[in-house]
Amino acid sequence: MRPRTGMALAAVLTLATGLAVVAAAQASAATGCRVAYTVNQWPGGFTANAAVTNLGDPLNGWRLEWNFANGQTVTQGWNGVFSQSGAHVTVSNQTYNASLATNATVTPGFNGTWNGTNSTPTSFTLNGVTCTGATTPGSPNPTTAAPPTTRPPGGVAWTSSEQWGTWTNGGYTLYNNIWGSGAGTQTIWANSFSNWGVTANHPNTGGVKSYPNATRNVNRTLSSLRTLTSSFNVTVPNSGAYATAYDIWDNNHAYEIMLWLNKVGPVGPLGSLQTTATVGGHTWQVYSGSNGANQVFSFIRSGNTNAGSVDVLAVMNWIRSRGWFGDITVGDVQLGYEITSSAGGLDFTTNSYSVSFS
């Protein structure tokens, strides 16, 4: 059973009477672009990410613009400098992400408010050039690349090196969560629950050292849920020993369901192999075992992936259909990095993450 604790956040929006006004960087020409606009919303508020891919020549400075149709307001932004005038929103690059190569993607994101309707913007421009299209909310583009692989300098909304550091944002809680014996140092940062990262320096010894994560509490029975899905986009190192994984706790921690999206180094699941299953949008090897306190079901993806979405409800119902548990109550849905070793300091970045249910 993994203890749970804190994460970091960063905001780069200066507000004045509800409006951010900041100087835009000088931008070069663009010849083509694509935007994947994804939303996680709740009554009166929402978080959105606008992943923009440069389809033209390399850019040294970028500016993304769009119009809201329903009076939405940006209140806090990251991975860009936001300003809003009426319905019109402009996002310019930060110094650390000004360079945008051909086919590269940057993902500015923001928190906002809405009332009545929160429709997706119908058109985006990059440096004045209209982009070719935008995805609908809840449909992330898993092929887009991610922004920086290291913690952006300055401007983050929250950071902590404390063992149990925690931070809440937008209905989620972020945890630094250094819980294993023999751990080294670890610093977590965050712009929001959806965009955060950690720099971990844990020795090359056995045993899990930490599970930094972002958590959303569901607190619903399986039978009462119509949907429970999650999207993710991460940037992870190719060395060390770790797994990027969902950790889903049910029935007051009686059951733990882990969904391993990628793994590097000598790490493996608890228990014994039960079967191979294609469910929730992925193919997994399914393991079952007990850690002495919880029954653990581990789903190890057949190949590593860094971006996509998971139908969590389908996975849970698949387990129930095998009689492994009944109409349990889904508790916390966490996404994080289960780190065994990361000597010298390795960077793990969550570019975007959201959980939606109804």
Helices and strands as residue ranges (DSSP letters): E 15-16, E 19-20, E 33-42, E 45-54, E 59-60, E 63-67, E 73-78, E 81-85, E 88-92, G 95-97, E 99-100, E 105-106, E 109-113, E 124-126, E 129-130, E 134-135, E 158-160, E 166-169, E 172-175, E 185-190, E 196-201, E 213-221, G 222-224, E 228-235, E 241-250, E 255-264, E 272-279, E 282-290, E 295-301, E 307-311, H 312-321, E 329-341, E 346-357
